[in-house]
Amino acid sequence: MNSARLLPRQIRSIINKRYFAKHAFQKTLNLPKTKFPNRSNLDTSLRELIPKSSQVVYKEQLDDFFEDFSKLSTIDCKLKFINEKLFILHDGPPYANGDLHLGHALNKVLKDIINRYQLSQGKYIFYKPGWDCHGLPIEIKALKDLSAQQIESISPLKIRSLASKHAQKAIKKQKETFKQFAILTDWETPYITMDKHYEIDQLNIFKEMFDRGLIKRQNKPVYWGTETRTALAEGELEYNENHKSIAAYVKFPLEKESDRDLCRKLGITNNLPIYCLIWTSTPWTLFSNRAICFNQDFSYSILRISDELIVVETDSIDELNLPMGSYKIIKQFQGTHLHGLYYQNRLTNDNVRRPLLNGTHVTSGTGTGLVHTAPGHGQDDYLIGMQNNLEIYSPVDHEGRYQLNELPESVRCFMRDEKDASMGKQVLDIETANVILQKLSDLNLLYKFHEYTHSYPYDWRSKKPVIIRATPQWFTDLHDVKNLALEGIERVKFHPERGYTRLSSFIKSRNEWCISRQRSWGIPIPSFFKKSEPDAILMNSETLAHAIKTIEKKGINAWFNNEDDDMKEWLPEKYHEVAHEYSRSLDTMDVWFDSGSSWSVIKDFYEKQLKLTKLPYPLYQVCLEGSDQHRGWFQSSLLTKTASSNVSVAPYEEVITHGFTLDENGLKMSKSVGNTISPEAIIQGDECLGLPPLGVDGLRYLIAQSNFTNDIVVGPTVMKHVGEALKKIRLTFRYLLGNLQNSTNFNLLPADELRRVDQYTLYKVNELLDTTRTHYENYNFSKVLVALQYHLNNDLSAFYFDVSKDTLYSDQISSLKREQVQTTLFHILNAYRAILAPILPVMVQEVWKYVPKGWFQAQEQMSISPMREKWPHFEINPETNSSFEESELRIAKQFQKEFRSLSLEEGITKTAQSHVTVFTNHSLPFSSSELCDILQASAVEISPADIDHNDLPIIGLGSGTNVQILVERSKRHNCPRCWKSNSTEEDTLCDRCEEVVNKKTS
């Protein structure tokens, strides 16, 4: 028919006829259908899916644990059961202050992924979340609305009441946010460090350490926060590498008799004064100078500079930057000649002879080899002072001001605060340094001064520089404890491995732990001091036991009740006659001691809930926190455990650390910088920040896809990629669910009844399961997702889904081939369920809701929670995999090459329009129908190679089997139902589709 002669209405008639032919049979296709939504719904997640996949599952599995455990009779059986079946990840408690940030989400979600994976491996999970509630930041926040005058007059009980309410409010708010993260736990039974039973456990740990002789009170230099007005432990410091100090070279004149003695020793004649030149970066400590240290193994020199003689270490002369010809070396001598000499500190004008002492801590390279020693302001200085009976002198108060009444009378006048003459100057003020330097200059004691940039400790809370000052404090002696601790962590696994080096280096460098703090909001150190002599302390094992029992009876606030004057109630009967002479100390424990005692929560679980008389060691398998906790909670947990038990076993078996959150510019997220992203902004989206809403699963995927052992980057670009990846996974589940709906008997066929392509696909799923299991075991969650995405893109989307669509959509519902495909699809869905349940529990729970019930009825064991269902494994012969790759896939690869050539020649675009002839004289492991599905051709014909096809390449299939393939354009017409070119006439059904349609309509 000549189309040029057709009338418009005739053209329309032909088009309508063909359109009808194409679409008339669409309803007869078995197209995927499911109510599983394209997007997650936050309200549904919070109201239904999170509780069902988290709190409900946690309670059910823990109930099952108790039921199984109760059936065991002997302690050995119970311990074996615990070691084999119980998994405990102990929660390092977040601080009950302020809103949660992304770092909190990172921490909790990582822990949850680990717990959920262990649950999927048949373990029972005990995970009790905690909160750290005491300490200075909460106290400051609780008092922030009060005036300075109100704070000065407020009672300890009132402070504690305000702080407690603030912590409780913060816990409630943080808990509601944590619940949105889908954490597998019971949020109604957390451990809280201000709970009565926790406080009593902590006091008993303190007593165990005291009974071992590890708790001591000393007037000793400690790090002191002048802003926070309390002692600080090493773990509460951070070092500013760019701190600037005023450093000075100061001259101390030898006492006259020592001057003559040194000249006699060196055999020199001298009429000039001899000065010891020291270098210090803390001129404010010069009033506390009590000695000068030298190293007897060093070489020293006497230099003549103008009309003075200066003693310095020989190797440090170049550091003085003296002009050439401005000095002369009078004599070099061994440091031993300085023994027994004395000098004077004219700055204090007290005419006291101060000694020169040998000190092995004196090093070469910095300073002058002569070290100004103030035992009240330095650790090495203190040790030298104790060895030589020097005064431990520190005339600085808790605000970092000079105490005028403690200073020598001669310096009080110029150390007064100009604004308030009753107060001393702030020791760290630049003005104070300038006044001291001027006074030194006036006394001809200042050689020179300069600005010095160096690493200096800062209070990590106030972000202000600290000072070192001697105050009476409680210390834990770590000399023996640290050896036990180091021995214990040799058996601990660290992820990453560098964590071992970091933690052990912190422990090695510690000899003592200052555990006392001068605040009201904390757990008291139950000691008593004499009213008439505050330095006289009463604390022994008997008074400790009695005080703890009284606190248990009256509550911990009673300790701080100043109106409670009945000291007899607080002391054992033997002290009742002198009880009125004592008061209760108001020192409280370092909050690291609080959180470091939290292993007692696990101990209580074993002893009080499981009634065990013997405990498993270590107490729990895993702890996971930020890398900063090597100096904090990892360390304090280890030290309190080993110190109280005297056993070289760490409380944990594995230590995992994560990094911090960075913005897309690589900057650490900080409120002060203004680059923070809240977990809610990721879940709900934030238009102002350009953040798409990712939902709960998106937050968890974002965390899991990162290499968390390093700092992780979060921002709009990263979140966009996460959203795309999440969408692909969701659409994959939707595709699987949609194609599992139409089935006659929901029968799962055994593996040996599946086609080779199905078996090959399940073999690749097995590989994915094994790979991701290994990654989970090694805590490489990002690699889990990389492996899954690769499998999804290459083995499913680009292969099996395409291969199986024609069968799913066009075959008879009851056909064996369709049943084989559906069996494979169900196993894929179940495998993806297993792999993704630890990371995306909300999506997996939602998927399970839409799986057709028939599949559960066919497999009764599949009806339990998807979180607890074990990982599947398919018994597929490995030879099937190699055989399939060497045969069908080799043919498919050659087919693609041939089809591209055909497409260019014939103009066809779909493989369904091609016809394939396979020439071979060998038996093949597949049928023409199976190969047709794999190639997605219209038809495949297997023909004997009875003539030579020299123009066709030979494809070796292994075992001596060779084939050749001819790819041609099909001579048939497109079927309007399945779109394969298998119809004998235009616009008519192919034989397969006609049979299906007839059966549907009959």
Buried (B, 14 or more C-beta within 10 A) or exposed (E): EEEEEEEEEEEEEEEEEEEEBBEEBEEBBBEBEBEBEEEBEBEBBBEBBBBBBBBBBBEBBBEEBEEEBEEBEEEEEBBEBBEEEBBBBBBBBBBBBBBBBBBBBBBBBBBBBBBBBBBBBEBBBBBBBBBBBBBBBBBBBBBEEBEEEEEEEBEBBBBBBBBBEBBBEBBEBBBEBBBBBBBBBBBEEBBBBBBEBBBBBBBBBBBBBBBBEBBEBBBBBBBBBBBBBBBBBBBBBEEBEEBEBBBBBBBBBBBEEBBEBBBEBBEEEBEEBBBBBBBBBBBBBBBBBBBBBBBBEBBBBBBBBEEBBBBBBBBBBEBBEEEEEEBEEBBEBEBBBBEEBBBBBBBBEEEEEBBBBBBEBBEBEEBBBBBBBBBBBBBBBBBBBEEBEBEBBBBBBBBBBBBBEBBBEEBBEEBBBEEEEEBBBBBBBEEBBEBBBEBBBEEEBBBEBEEBEBEBBBBBBBEBBBBBBBBBBBBBBBEBBBBBBBBBBEEBBBBBEEBBEBBBEBBEEBBBBBBBBBBBBBBBBBBBBBEEEEEEBBBEEEBBBBBBEBBBEBEBBBBBBEEBEEBEBBBBEEBEEEBEBBBBBBBBBBBBBBBBBBBBBBBBBBBEEBEBEEBBEBBBBBBBBBBBBBBBBBBBBBBBBBBBBEEBBBBBBBBBBBBBBBBEEEEBBEEEEEBBBBBBBBBBBBEEBEBBBBBBBBBBBBBBBBBBBEBBBBBEEBBBEBBEBBEBBBBBBBBBBBBBBBBEEBEBBEBEEBBBBBBBBBBBBBBBBEBBBEBBEEBBBBBBBBBBBEBBEEBBBEBBBBBBBBBBBBBBBEBEBBBBBBBBBBBBBBBBBBBBBBBBBBBBBBBBBBBBEBBBEBBEEBEBBBBBBEBBBBEBEEEBBEBBEBBBBBBBEBBEEBBEEBBEEEEBEBBBBBBBBBBBEEEBBBEBEBBBBBBBBBBBBBEEBEEEEEEBEEBEBEEEBBBBBBBEBBEBBBBBBBBBBBBEEEBBBBEBBBEBBEEEEE
